[in-house]
Amino acid sequence: MKLKQKIAVDYLRLKFNALSFFSKKKAAEQAFELFRTPQRRTKKEPSKVFREAENVRFKLEGLFIQGYRWNKGKAKKVLIVHGFESSIINFEQYVRTLMDKGYEVLAFDSPAHGHSSGDMITAPLFAAMIEKIYQLYGPVQSFIAHSFGGLVLSIALEKIQPNDDIKIVFIAPLTEMKTAIDQFFHFLKLNAAVRKEFDELIAIAGDRPVDWYSTHRAMKTFPAKILWVHDEDDEQTPLKDALKVKEEDLPNVTFIITKGLGHRKIYRDQKIIQEIIDFL
């Protein structure tokens, strides 16, 4: 960690712990605001393939959602879903290959990411975006989702209930929201009393308890063939949660466990890309 980052982290920890001394609820409210606020946006310019796309936009809860479409009118469609603090332009390497395979390709930046508007993102809002994409541009037969995008995709599909011939690729998905919150609280060194208030805020905001936000839970509520790709060295979405799914040996789920690719290199790896394309 660089010196400036360490100073910023130390300041945040001091701020939240001082606030929690006076009010656990206030500390939880500010922690919740930080948790749902991306700290960075992808700034790189879209590659040539994005400049060739049809730009599609729609409004969601007062926010403008930026998207891209290629091969309009093809019989089958695929939707690519990015993760937290990412952007759909990071998945350029999938577009041409999917087009060559005969797909209409859909890709969107979520609220507070890339070229979409907004400052905050939550699982219900991200899932609502996917539901609206399905309504406006679907039906969609195939999905590729990375990280946080995997969790929200599973929640969205639970509501959409697509037919049983869909295929899903989860790349290092956030398997359990609880784990992400555990990591967040460990990072800020916040105590259990603040965590109780924090979990209540999530339950109120989304009308669901924290444990409901689970790829493991939601994926069992709709029919799909699933390819699940995860790396042993993933520090953002730990493999231990994914292994609990693998241990169930579900007949519709195929696992690929890699080593040394971590959380982001895994979706850029050429062998993994080919495995994904072959699966679809």
Long-range contacts (C-beta under 8 A, 24 or more apart in sequence): 9-187, 12-188, 13-188, 13-189, 16-188, 16-190, 16-194, 17-189, 17-190, 20-190, 20-191, 20-193, 20-194, 24-193, 24-194, 24-196, 24-197, 25-197, 27-190, 27-194, 27-197, 28-194, 28-195, 28-197, 28-198, 28-200, 28-201, 29-197, 29-201, 31-184, 31-185, 31-188, 31-190, 31-194, 31-198, 32-198, 32-201, 32-202, 32-205, 33-120, 35-181, 35-184, 35-198, 36-120, 36-121, 36-122, 37-112, 37-119, 37-120, 38-84, 38-85, 38-112, 38-113, 38-121, 39-85, 40-85, 41-85, 41-87, 41-112, 41-113, 41-114, 42-86, 42-87, 42-89, 42-90, 42-113, 42-114, 44-89, 46-89, 46-92, 47-89, 47-92, 49-92, 49-95, 49-96, 50-89, 50-92, 50-95, 53-95, 53-107, 56-137, 58-132, 58-136, 60-111, 60-125, 60-128, 60-129, 60-132, 61-125, 61-128, 63-111, 63-116, 63-117, 63-118, 64-116, 64-117, 65-108, 65-109, 65-110, 65-111, 65-116, 65-117, 65-129, 65-132, 66-108, 66-109, 66-114, 66-115, 66-116, 67-106, 67-107, 67-108, 67-109, 67-133, 68-105, 68-106, 68-107, 68-108, 69-104, 69-105, 69-106, 69-107, 69-137, 70-95, 70-99, 70-104, 70-105, 71-99, 71-102, 71-103, 71-104, 71-105, 72-104, 73-104, 74-102, 74-103, 74-104, 75-102, 76-102, 76-103, 76-104, 76-141, 76-142, 77-103, 77-104, 77-105, 77-106, 77-137, 77-138, 77-139, 77-140, 77-141, 77-142, 78-103, 78-104, 78-105, 78-106, 78-140, 78-141, 78-142, 78-143, 78-144, 78-280, 79-106, 79-107, 79-108, 79-130, 79-133, 79-134, 79-140, 79-142, 79-143, 79-144, 80-105, 80-106, 80-107, 80-143, 80-144, 80-145, 81-108, 81-110, 81-130, 81-143, 81-144, 81-145, 81-146, 81-149, 81-150, 81-152, 81-153, 82-109, 82-110, 82-113, 82-114, 82-146, 82-147, 82-149, 83-146, 83-147, 83-148, 83-149, 83-150, 83-174, 84-121, 84-147, 84-148, 85-113, 86-113, 86-146, 86-147, 87-113, 87-114, 87-115, 88-114, 89-114, 90-267, 91-144, 91-146, 91-267, 93-268, 93-273, 94-144, 94-273, 94-276, 94-277, 97-273, 97-277, 98-277, 98-280, 101-277, 101-280, 103-142, 103-280, 106-133, 106-137, 106-140, 108-133, 110-149, 122-205, 122-206, 123-148, 123-151, 123-152, 123-155, 123-177, 123-206, 123-213, 124-155, 124-205, 124-206, 126-152, 127-152, 127-153, 127-155, 127-156, 127-159, 128-156, 130-156, 130-157, 131-156, 131-159, 131-160, 134-160, 134-162, 139-163, 140-166, 141-165, 141-166, 141-167, 142-166, 142-167, 142-168, 142-169, 142-280, 143-167, 143-168, 143-169, 144-169, 144-171, 144-276, 144-280, 145-169, 145-170, 145-171, 145-173, 146-171, 146-172, 146-173, 146-267, 147-171, 147-172, 147-173, 147-174, 147-236, 147-237, 147-263, 148-174, 148-180, 149-173, 150-174, 150-175, 150-215, 151-175, 151-177, 151-213, 151-214, 151-215, 151-218, 154-215, 154-218, 154-219, 155-213, 155-218, 157-218, 157-222, 157-224, 158-218, 158-221, 158-222, 160-222, 161-221, 161-222, 162-222, 162-224, 163-223, 164-223, 164-224, 166-223, 166-224, 166-225, 167-224, 167-225, 167-226, 167-227, 167-279, 167-280, 168-219, 168-224, 168-225, 168-226, 168-227, 169-226, 169-227, 169-229, 169-276, 169-279, 169-280, 170-215, 170-226, 170-227, 170-228, 170-229, 171-229, 171-266, 171-267, 171-272, 171-276, 172-229, 172-230, 172-231, 172-234, 172-236, 172-237, 172-263, 172-266, 172-267, 173-215, 173-228, 173-230, 173-237, 173-242, 174-215, 174-237, 175-214, 175-215, 175-216, 175-237, 175-241, 175-242, 175-244, 175-245, 176-211, 176-213, 176-214, 176-215, 176-216, 176-241, 177-210, 177-211, 177-213, 177-214, 178-210, 178-211, 178-213, 178-214, 179-237, 179-238, 179-241, 180-237, 181-210, 215-245, 216-241, 216-244, 216-245, 219-245, 219-253, 220-250, 223-252, 224-252, 225-252, 226-252, 226-253, 226-254, 227-254, 227-256, 227-275, 227-276, 227-279, 228-253, 228-254, 228-255, 228-256, 229-255, 229-256, 229-258, 229-266, 229-272, 229-275, 229-276, 230-255, 230-256, 230-257, 230-258, 230-266, 231-257, 231-258, 231-259, 231-260, 231-261, 231-262, 231-263, 231-265, 231-266, 232-257, 232-258, 232-259, 232-260, 233-259, 233-260, 233-261, 233-262, 234-262, 234-263, 234-266, 235-262, 235-263, 236-263, 237-263, 254-279
